[in-house]
């Protein structure tokens, strides 16, 4: 059963947040989950065991009015895949550019995808 859900809204080229670098939704929802269970008195081993039974759902909603696709690609980047594995997440559902949802086991994901934000950081470092 999938219980961890997050929706990421993306501003288009002219959107307010188009150039901001933020925490990715996968990391954000897992940190909130961990903090919630820590406040309830669960220890980290119990939380990790609970996370292993969860499936995370990530859907990217495109606010760009020039784009006909409302739902776009939200496949996890290489850093998110590492974070998912570190936190014992085994299953993920993410949106694709054609508006469909893709189910995958985290261990089968391609961890070479670099996000737009990561590319921007790399460009800044190279230009210094």
Buried (B, 14 or more C-beta within 10 A) or exposed (E): EEEBBBBBEBBEEEBEEEEEEEEBBBBEBBEEBBEEBEEEEBEEEEBBEBBEEBBBBBBBBBBBEEEEBEBBBBBBBBBBBEBBBEBBBBBBBBBBBEEEEEEBEBEEBEBEBEBEBBEEEEEEEEEE
